[in-house]
């Protein structure tokens, strides 16, 4: 899932990622938390957190701590094939 988030805008669309994320309802929150704790890419942390929150998954409720760790209030923006992708912290 982290690699999928990393590839958005480089061949993977946000819509495709969102559609795949819907199938990830039963992730092990403790394992995901460990991976997110080591992730240093704002884009990846924001995407995984935002997509999980949008899908209302229970494992997403504590991911904001990783966003805050990388920089509270920090956003990520980049030009992609179909325009611009801007991710804002929640």
C-alpha positions, -999 to +999 in steps of 0.1 A: +000+000+000+029+024+007+044+017-026+011+022-043+008+056-026+043+064-037+035+057-074+005+080-076+013+106-102+040+084-117+018+059-136-007+052-108-038+074-106-054+086-074-087+070-085-070+036-090-054+038-056-086+048-039-104+019-055-077-005-043-077+010-008-114+001-004-103-035-003-079-029+026-104-027+054-088-053+076-052-042+078-032-049+110-031-015+126+000-023+146+020-033+115+008-004+095+017+019+124+053+005+124+057+011+086+043+046+088+066+054+117+096+047+095+082+064+064+099+097+056+079+107+025+052+133+032+032+123+001+030+087+012+020+094+048-006+119+037-021+097+010-024+066+032-038+086+060-063+106+039-075+076+019-080+055+051-099+084+067-121+089+036-129+052+036-137+054+074-114+025+082-106+020+119-069+016+112-067+051+099-079+069+130-044+072+146-024+078+114-025+116+119+003+112+144+027+103+116+016+133+095+022+155+125+056+138+130+067+149+095+055+184+100+022+195+114+002+215+089+026+205+061+010+198+027+023+181-004+016+193-040+029+181-073+020+182-110+006+149-123-006+138-157-042+151-153-034+183-135-022+189-099-024+167-068-025+186-036-027+167-003-036+187+029-032+174+064-065+168+082 
